[in-house]
Amino acid sequence: MESVIAELRAALGDTGVVTDPEVTASYERDMMPLAPYGSPLAVVLPRTVEEVQAVVRACARARVPIVPRGAGSGLSGAANAVDGCVVLVTTKMNAILEIDPDDRLAVVEPGVVNLDLRAAVEKHGLFYPPDPSSYDWCTIGGNLSTNAGGLCCVKYGVTTDSVLGLEVVLADGEVLRTGRRTVKGVAGYDLTKLFVGSEGTLGVITKATLALRPLPQAPATLVAAFSTTAAAGAAVSRVVREGIVPSLMEIMDRSSIEAVERYLRTELGAGPGCAALLICQSDAGAEAGRRELAAIEQVCASSGADLVHSTDDVSEGRDLLTARRAVLPALEVYGAWLTDDVCVPRTRIAELIGGCERISAEVGLRIAVVGHAGDGNMHPTIVYDAASEDEFARARRAFDEILALGLSLGGTVTGEHGVGKIKREWLAREIGPVGLRVHREIKNALDPHHLFNPGSMFDAR
Ligand SMILES: Cc1cc2nc3c(=O)[nH]c(=O)nc-3n(C[C@H](O)[C@H](O)[C@H](O)COP(=O)(O)OP(=O)(O)OC[C@H]3O[C@@H](n4cnc5c(N)ncnc54)[C@H](O)[C@@H]3O)c2cc1C
């Protein structure tokens, strides 16, 4: 292993290679407390694609596994180290190489932070839609590799819907360029989409060409309170059925409303009997925005909302979104949180929330449900005492029961956080033996020695 380290230092210089165990320990895992992790041999911080190629070639020769890593904000253990691996951190490859307002695209390195890109393109009157709640620290490379979602997916889709092309360093060190700079393009297999969401198991993304949109209008916001989750679920289904496309449609259950109200010392206007709150926005602007919200208001009222309030005051809307984004820190007041990620058909949201209430009672732990109602992507979040082995075991049980519930409702085991090292068995269950075989064949074709992120997503053998 000494020779690999020497090769890495020769390629990246001493500052690009870290072997001090006290420092490498901070790159061992991401934000998912359940996932296993190991101790890396080294952490490397390349600055260029050539340095990434040199790392991959050195590791390939010595058969040392590579775990690509962005900011480590992941919630599935996908960036967790395995023993003896090299963790390849992209945070020094953080240049925005091009913003082209005429062709409405940007070319970026993988370590660019999502919010930095959004801010940079906004100066050109442009918009990069994918907005995971972690957008102030997660990287574009991480977003691409997990196919990240966020709050605006109901109208603008997930990360893959904003990607035109990629540059990827493959397992043999060669550079693959996928995709295009054009609006349309169907030449060959869609390799871009293959790499998006591949969680670092097929190669290292070193550059991305991203599609931009015109900056939307300032959003108008609506909040509706329901005394039953069934009524809130019915409102979501009717919004979808009537063809209304808000730019955001989020749901908070009773438990998350209570936690946020206590944490922010504010009233969300939900009232004492409120079981669920819907927060919707329209960024259609002016009259079109007002019409869209009026239509949603009518749907909510006729679905049994106890209260509906609309505003085009941007700061009031921002406060409501701040409350929505505050759910995880608000839950920290009660203990450690473990957030799950299931996506169900939008007609089944109320059943998912009801099922989580049942699971919460069974395991004796608080479970708050918050989610992207417009996509059916729910994040039931389990609160437990991290110092108690018993509570940790019950949290783990609840986590799995929520996944089983999601599948039984016709859903999927992950809507945006990915499979990583915690949902491998669940992926196999969802895609079945033929799906798993095809995954293995693709992995073996691109990464025959299982160099990239071994043990993540599925067992490659
Ligand atoms: C508070 C909080 C809120 C969150 N909210 C959301 C949300 O709303 N929506 C959402 O989708 N996620 C959310 N997440 C999860 C997480 O932020 C996303 O998964 C994000 O995309 C991870 O980016 P990262 O840079 O931290 O990647 P990491 O966690 O470092 O890595 C994630 C995966 O990408 C791979 N990877 C990273 N860079 C590369 C590269 N250049 N080439 C190949 N593989 C690479 C890694 O190997 C790993 O498999 C949230 C997380 C937190 C902590």
The ligand as an ORCA input file, in Angstrom:
! r2SCAN-3c Opt
* xyz 0 1
  C     -30.560     18.250      6.220
  C     -30.518     17.494      4.923
  C     -31.505     17.709      3.983
  C     -31.490     17.011      2.767
  N     -32.457     17.264      1.846
  C     -32.458     16.610      0.663
  C     -33.466     16.862     -0.317
  O     -34.352     17.692     -0.150
  N     -33.415     16.150     -1.476
  C     -32.428     15.232     -1.720
  O     -32.431     14.619     -2.793
  N     -31.469     14.981     -0.800
  C     -31.449     15.629      0.364
  N     -30.475     15.381      1.297
  C     -29.453     14.338      1.018
  C     -28.155     14.862      0.358
  O     -27.938     16.218      0.653
  C     -28.199     14.624     -1.159
  O     -28.205     13.233     -1.404
  C     -27.033     15.263     -1.939
  O     -27.286     15.089     -3.319
  C     -25.679     14.675     -1.581
  O     -24.672     15.555     -2.087
  P     -23.191     15.510     -1.470
  O     -22.340     16.445     -2.224
  O     -23.230     15.705     -0.012
  O     -22.789     14.012     -1.846
  P     -22.175     12.876     -0.904
  O     -23.058     12.606      0.257
  O     -20.757     13.171     -0.620
  O     -22.229     11.620     -1.910
  C     -23.461     11.112     -2.330
  C     -23.231     10.025     -3.390
  O     -22.696     10.613     -4.561
  C     -21.456      9.987     -4.923
  N     -20.637     11.060     -5.510
  C     -20.412     12.309     -5.028
  N     -19.699     13.029     -5.907
  C     -19.463     12.206     -6.974
  C     -18.781     12.365     -8.225
  N     -18.200     13.508     -8.568
  N     -18.734     11.310     -9.067
  C     -19.331     10.136     -8.757
  N     -19.980      9.935     -7.602
  C     -20.058     10.964     -6.727
  C     -20.932      9.390     -3.644
  O     -20.092      8.283     -3.904
  C     -22.230      8.955     -2.992
  O     -22.635      7.741     -3.554
  C     -30.459     16.067      2.510
  C     -29.456     15.877      3.458
  C     -29.479     16.568      4.651
  C     -28.385     16.322      5.637
*
